[in-house]
Amino acid sequence: MTAYATATIDSGFTEHLMQLRVAIDGRLDELLPAASNERDLVAAAVRDGALARGKRMRPLLLLLAANGLGASQHHALDIACAIEMVHAASLILDDMPCMDNAQLRRGRPTVHLAFGEDIAILAAVALLSRAFGVVASIEGVRPLVRTQLVEILANTVGSQGLVQGQLQDLRDGKHARSEEEIAATNNLKTGVLFSAIMDMAYLISDAPKPVRSVLQCFAIELGHAVQLYDDLQDINPNSDKDQGKDDGKSTLLALYGEQKVRERLDGHLARAQVCLDEAYGGDVYIGRFLSMLFA
């Protein structure tokens, strides 16, 4: 393939991603509550947390995954927005003083600093509630599939998912841990949401059954890669997040150092690509998307 042809493909894919981002942001704006007046702080905090500038990695991944499996774009868009609501809620809670005590998120003051801790907690609860409502009310999806989608989302958020991961990070992260223990926490903190994304994309498609397990293998590898990338951002002076918030925590970065973590990150991404090749064949959209994210 010539350099011109490659550049044309990249340009076309970048445009495609921009269109998907516009669709996500537009639909999020429609689904989120409007602030009726200046005193409606919860609605304002909900919108601030969910509509703030960001990579939109998770909803974009769901749209690309679902599209590659032949699923309805309409169904996928609403699920993608619900996933972004869950992610936004988790960030609001993670940033709280009793959690990571972050001051900066996506280059802006964290929600609890902008609106107060009480409003931040209520906004996170409101986002989670809205996410479940969106998934449960998607039109055109079979009732059984809708029930499965809601169950996946509930398990992802709950005491065996994001909640458990955050608890382990807060309590166990202060003590020396083995590589396996750190990886298990990372999977709960980050990987479970990617597992949900790929499983939900599969459920709204007509993909063959063997693909489901391959997608889960991809999600696990991607989850580990994203967590390692996030750990590296903690020491990156150009990051738009607080620096040094992981100081004193037992992370793989603390255990092995930057160079080895970068090597492990590359290994997870390589194995994720193998899974993509098996699940999607010649579809390079997700792989190209990941290359842009981790460049």
Secondary structure as GFF3:
##gff-version 3
##sequence-region A 1 295
A	DSSP	alpha_helix	3	31	.	.	.	ID=ss1
A	DSSP	alpha_helix	41	51	.	.	.	ID=ss2
A	DSSP	alpha_helix	57	68	.	.	.	ID=ss3
A	DSSP	alpha_helix	73	94	.	.	.	ID=ss4
A	DSSP	beta_strand	104	105	.	.	.	ID=ss5
A	DSSP	beta_strand	108	109	.	.	.	ID=ss6
A	DSSP	alpha_helix	111	115	.	.	.	ID=ss7
A	DSSP	alpha_helix	117	136	.	.	.	ID=ss8
A	DSSP	alpha_helix	143	157	.	.	.	ID=ss9
A	DSSP	alpha_helix	162	171	.	.	.	ID=ss10
A	DSSP	three_ten_helix	172	174	.	.	.	ID=ss11
A	DSSP	alpha_helix	179	186	.	.	.	ID=ss12
A	DSSP	pi_helix	187	191	.	.	.	ID=ss13
A	DSSP	alpha_helix	192	203	.	.	.	ID=ss14
A	DSSP	alpha_helix	210	233	.	.	.	ID=ss15
A	DSSP	alpha_helix	252	256	.	.	.	ID=ss16
A	DSSP	alpha_helix	258	280	.	.	.	ID=ss17
A	DSSP	alpha_helix	285	293	.	.	.	ID=ss18
###
